[in-house]
Amino acid sequence: MRTNPHHRSVDPLTAVRNLGILAHVDAGKTTVTERILYLTGATHKRGEVHDGTTVTDFDPQERDRGITIFAAAVSCVWDGHRINLIDTPGHVDFSDEVARSLRVLDGAVAVFDAVAGVEPQSEAVWRQADHHGVPRIAFVNKLDRAGADLDAAVASIRERLHTVPLVVQMPIGREDGFTGVVDLLRMRALVWADRRDSFEEGPVPEALREEAGRRRRLLEEAVAELHPAALEEFCAESSVSAGTLAAALRELTLGGEGVVVLCGSAYRNRGIEPLLEAVTAYLPSPLDVPAVRGTLGDTVQERAADPAAPFAALVFKVNATATGRLTCLRVYSGTLLKGDAVLDMGVGRTERVGRILRVQADRHAETDRAVAGDIVAVVGLKSARAGTTLCAPAAPLVLEPPSAAEPVVSVA
Ligand code: GDP
């Protein structure tokens, strides 16, 4: 049997993470994003927030600088996973834009300041993410700052966000002496040295063993309380393995029952690798989220994240740039090929897709196709607006991604 070229997937969908970074202004979203792009090699020089070289913190007036402004969605690769970072404004004034970004991402990292803990805007964005049913993990940033206190930040996550924090790391050292973390799953110490981009892994220092053991037991107890099946597995094992604990943490994250908490200092480049590991381990791929729902008149359809299904995508941002009009979209089902005709459900007109771009921080890579689960920008569409559905002309529908208020059961 001949394979249909439309159906070939560029990345296995299970290895895709459409990720948002949610934060109160100043908590460190830009710095975390920069460090991720640096570590994943998407950008070659390490941008610093203060010297104006950051690639995601674009100035809205720099409308002609194409790529920089399109950093609304940046793609990078980490450990065999494609991570698409979708920008979500940190300011509540842009809450429509926040809502639009939340619709197209599958999971998020909420960044908190280790001194301030949960701040009002973080609460607002957290509630929106709850509404859209976006699974989250938390990163308590700025542990190097004077007054940084992981436990106090964790307490504010519990009290103000009404969720169960599942703390998987313990800091090594305080404030200026913050050098690393104990990974409480594997019970290993990860220590960063200044002027090095990676950490050194070793046994938990003698002086920290008792404390690390106590925190590990707290984590196991919290997981067992939320997850009765995990409790059974814990009882069956003579000592709970990292794999069993990780599997339970993933289920709790996907079900929104608790939030995995990690910590570090983005500015000092500490804790970013474990954060990326947690993104790939706990947050969902496009296949793990419910099928998207679409309507046409009175009929309701579900579209699974299947490259072979009819094409359907949601536009979440449009930028006028020197490259042309860039339409950023999330493909929910089917495959889009360069040159394809798509139906714009906003204006009811069919248009042809010119180039398909994947943006990698400081450059863009042209690709010949985008499949279900992908986040890309296309050039050549004249009328599509944010919020518009694009679909195969033969299979029209208006997409309505599921929200927490209206759970949808996947029939994929
Ligand atoms: P955003 O507004 O959330 O995007 O925050 P930024 O990433 O722009 O960071 C706000 C400020 O906090 C900047 O001056 C950063 O240099 C600083 N910052 C970010 N991460 C850290 C950190 O881990 N430790 C310290 N001490 N400062 C940080």
Boltz pocket constraint, residues with backbone or C-beta under 6 A from the ligand:
constraints:
  - pocket:
      binder: B
      contacts: [[A, 23], [A, 24], [A, 25], [A, 26], [A, 27], [A, 28], [A, 29], [A, 30], [A, 31], [A, 32], [A, 49], [A, 50], [A, 90], [A, 141], [A, 142], [A, 143], [A, 144], [A, 145], [A, 264], [A, 265], [A, 266], [A, 267], [A, 268]]
      max_distance: 6.0
